[in-house]
Amino acid sequence: MTEGTTAERTVTLAHLFPELLNLYADQGNVAVLRRRAQARGWTLRAVPVKLGSPMDFASADMVLLGGGSDREQQIVGRELAAYREDFAAAIEAGLPVLAVCGGYQLLGRYYELQSGERVAGLGLLDVATKADKGRLIGNIAIEWTSGEGAPDVRTIVGFENHAGRTYHDYAPLGRVLKGHGNNGRDHQEGLQYKGVVGTYIHGPLLPKNPHLADHLLARALAFKGCREPLCALDDALEWSAHHAVLEMLGVKS
């Protein structure tokens, strides 16, 4: 383990609006990142940014934007609009962002309700979402399709529940093996752009996907300026949960 001061060994996670965007236990993603960082001698400092709190993207090494209802998305969208330019600049600089479900939709241009009304997104990514009849719901397994340092395990598993159908031309997070994904049609799930991972996978996402958690953590460390490799952890329990979902879905690991 590299020696250093507490400040030098601290990763700062800006957790945006956890009081609103925690629809399917997205705060569990913070717990996973904190534990995995601590096991490598790092402190994960999760800073909750609540309504009315100032935001400083320059001080963050990673951002988490969780899932919420349409109403909560609108509230958060109005709050974040004042920081759009700063958020956009941070994304272009490579700031790692995990955006789940409603947070994923919010990064795009708009969410079109079944009534035809369009709820404005932040327009940080060229993504559009339209509500449709019926929800895309259930357990999901995807094949992780890109990313440097490809892990041995290429599957990502979890749970999805969304009425929105999302469309974009970015690299997807993965190819759908079982489940619905972005829109139930193109067999793609989520997106990857620079340091951004957008996804519909809840559950929460990271407890059953330790390889993805480490991918995000490594990105945060690299953004901070540290290229220190992450040592392997004993993830027997995590992989047991991961493979249980694959087995339930009839997907070969």
C-alpha positions in Angstrom: 0.0 0.0 0.0 1.3 3.4 -0.9 2.0 5.6 2.0 0.5 9.1 2.2 -1.5 11.5 4.2 -5.2 11.1 4.9 -6.1 13.8 2.4 -3.9 12.2 -0.3 -5.6 8.8 0.3 -9.2 10.2 0.1 -11.5 9.8 -2.9 -14.4 12.4 -2.9 -17.7 11.2 -4.2 -20.4 13.8 -4.8 -23.7 12.1 -4.1 -26.3 14.3 -5.7 -29.7 14.6 -4.0 -29.7 11.3 -2.1 -32.9 12.4 -0.3 -34.7 12.3 -3.7 -32.8 9.9 -6.0 -32.7 6.6 -4.1 -35.6 4.8 -5.8 -34.1 1.2 -5.6 -31.5 1.6 -2.8 -29.0 3.4 -5.0 -27.2 4.5 -1.7 -26.1 0.8 -1.6 -23.7 1.8 -4.4 -22.0 4.2 -2.1 -21.6 1.6 0.6 -19.9 -0.8 -1.9 -17.5 1.9 -3.2 -16.6 2.9 0.3 -15.9 -0.7 1.4 -13.8 -1.5 -1.7 -11.8 1.7 -1.3 -11.2 1.1 2.4 -9.9 -2.4 1.6 -7.2 -0.8 -0.5 -6.2 1.8 2.0 -8.3 4.6 0.7 -11.0 6.6 2.3 -14.2 7.3 0.3 -15.6 10.6 1.4 -19.2 10.7 0.2 -20.5 14.2 0.2 -24.3 14.4 0.0 -25.4 17.4 -2.1 -29.0 18.2 -1.1 -31.5 20.7 -2.4 -30.2 24.2 -1.8 -26.7 23.1 -1.2 -23.9 24.6 -3.3 -22.2 22.3 -5.8 -18.5 22.3 -6.7 -17.7 19.7 -9.3 -14.1 20.7 -9.3 -13.7 19.2 -5.8 -15.2 15.8 -6.8 -13.4 12.7 -8.0 -16.7 10.9 -8.8 -20.4 11.7 -9.0 -23.4 9.5 -8.3 -26.8 10.4 -9.6 -29.4 7.9 -8.6 -32.9 7.0 -9.7 -36.2 8.8 -8.8 -39.8 9.3 -10.0 -40.7 11.7 -12.8 -41.6 14.4 -10.2 -38.3 14.0 -8.4 -36.4 14.2 -11.7 -38.1 17.5 -12.5 -37.1 18.9 -9.1 -33.5 17.8 -9.5 -33.3 19.0 -13.1 -34.4 22.5 -12.1 -31.8 22.5 -9.3 -28.9 21.3 -11.5 -29.7 23.6 -14.4 -27.8 26.4 -12.7 -24.7 24.2 -12.7 -25.1 22.8 -16.2 -21.9 24.4 -17.6 -19.8 23.3 -14.7 -21.2 19.7 -14.9 -20.6 19.6 -18.7 -17.0 20.8 -18.3 -16.4 18.2 -15.6 -17.7 15.4 -17.8 -15.6 16.5 -20.8 -12.6 16.5 -18.5 -13.3 12.9 -17.7 -15.0 13.1 -14.3 -16.4 9.6 -13.5 -20.2 9.7 -13.2 -22.5 6.8 -12.3 -26.1 7.8 -13.4 -28.8 5.3 -12.7 -32.3 5.2 -14.2 -33.8 8.7 -13.5 -30.3 10.1 -13.2 -29.4 8.5 -16.6 -32.4 10.0 -18.2 -31.7 13.4 -16.6 -28.3 13.7 -18.4 -30.1 13.7 -21.7 -32.0 16.3 -23.7 -35.5 15.4 -22.6 -38.0 12.9 -21.2 -41.2 12.7 -23.2 -44.3 11.7 -21.1 -47.1 9.6 -22.6 -49.1 12.8 -22.8 -46.5 14.3 -25.2 -45.2 16.8 -22.7 -41.5 17.0 -22.7 -39.6 17.3 -19.4 -36.3 19.0 -20.1 -33.1 17.2 -19.2 -29.8 18.8 -18.6 -28.7 18.2 -22.2 -25.2 17.0 -21.1 -25.5 14.1 -23.5 -27.3 13.6 -26.8 -29.9 11.2 -25.3 -33.6 11.2 -25.6 -36.2 9.2 -23.6 -39.8 8.7 -24.3 -42.4 7.0 -22.1 -44.4 4.1 -23.6 -47.2 1.9 -22.5 -46.1 -0.8 -20.1 -43.0 -1.0 -18.0 -39.8 -2.7 -18.8 -39.3 -4.6 -15.6 -37.4 -7.6 -14.2 -34.0 -9.1 -13.6 -31.5 -8.3 -16.4 -28.1 -9.6 -17.5 -25.9 -7.9 -20.1 -22.5 -8.5 -21.7 -20.2 -5.6 -20.9 -19.2 -4.5 -24.4 -16.4 -2.0 -23.9 -13.9 -0.4 -21.5 -10.2 -0.6 -21.2 -8.7 -3.3 -19.0 -11.5 -5.7 -19.8 -12.3 -7.9 -16.8 -12.4 -11.7 -16.9 -16.1 -11.6 -16.1 -18.0 -9.8 -18.9 -21.5 -10.0 -17.5 -23.3 -7.3 -15.4 -26.5 -8.2 -13.6 -29.3 -6.5 -11.7 -32.9 -5.3 -11.8 -34.6 -2.8 -14.1 -38.0 -1.1 -13.8 -38.7 1.8 -16.2 -41.4 3.1 -18.5 -39.0 5.3 -20.4 -37.4 4.1 -23.7 -34.0 5.6 -24.2 -32.2 6.2 -27.5 -28.7 7.4 -28.2 -25.7 6.7 -30.4 -23.0 6.3 -27.7 -21.3 3.1 -26.9 -23.7 1.1 -24.7 -22.7 -0.2 -21.3 -23.6 -3.7 -22.6 -25.5 -6.0 -24.9 -28.7 -7.4 -23.4 -28.5 -11.1 -22.8 -31.8 -11.3 -20.9 -34.1 -8.4 -20.0 -35.0 -5.2 -21.8 -32.3 -2.6 -21.6 -32.6 0.9 -23.0 -35.8 0.5 -25.0 -36.6 -3.2 -25.3 -35.8 -3.1 -29.1 -32.1 -2.5 -29.9 -30.7 -5.0 -27.3 -28.5 -2.3 -25.8 -28.3 -1.3 -22.2 -27.0 2.0 -20.8 -24.2 4.0 -22.2 -20.5 4.8 -21.7 -19.0 8.2 -22.6 -15.7 9.4 -21.3 -16.1 8.8 -17.5 -19.9 8.5 -17.6 -21.7 5.2 -17.0 -25.4 5.6 -17.5 -27.7 2.6 -16.8 -31.2 1.4 -16.0 -29.8 -1.3 -13.7 -30.9 -1.0 -10.1 -30.8 -3.4 -7.3 -28.6 -1.6 -6.3 -26.1 -2.1 -9.2 -22.7 -2.5 -7.6 -23.1 -5.2 -4.8 -23.5 -8.0 -7.4 -21.0 -6.5 -9.8 -17.7 -6.0 -8.0 -15.8 -5.7 -11.3 -17.9 -2.7 -12.3 -17.4 -1.2 -8.9 -13.6 -1.5 -9.2 -13.8 -0.1 -12.8 -15.5 3.0 -11.4 -13.2 3.3 -8.4 -10.1 3.0 -10.6 -11.5 5.7 -12.9 -12.0 8.0 -9.8 -8.4 7.3 -8.7 -7.1 8.0 -12.2 -9.1 11.3 -12.4 -7.5 12.2 -9.0 -4.1 11.6 -10.6 -3.4 8.2 -9.0 -2.6 5.2 -11.3 -2.2 2.8 -8.4 -3.5 -0.6 -9.4 -6.3 -2.1 -7.3 -5.3 -5.2 -5.4 -7.7 -8.2 -5.7 -10.3 -8.7 -2.9 -12.1 -11.8 -1.7 -15.4 -11.4 -3.6 -16.8 -14.9 -3.2 -20.1 -13.6 -1.7 -20.5 -11.0 -4.5 -19.8 -13.5 -7.2 -22.2 -16.0 -5.7 -24.9 -13.3 -5.9 -23.9 -12.4 -9.4 -24.0 -16.0 -10.7 -27.3 -16.7 -8.9 -28.9 -14.0 -11.1 -27.3 -15.5 -14.2 -28.6 -19.0 -13.2 -32.1 -17.7 -12.5 -32.1 -16.1 -16.0 -30.6 -19.1 -17.7 -27.5 -17.2 -18.9 -24.2 -19.1 -19.0 -21.4 -17.4 -17.2 
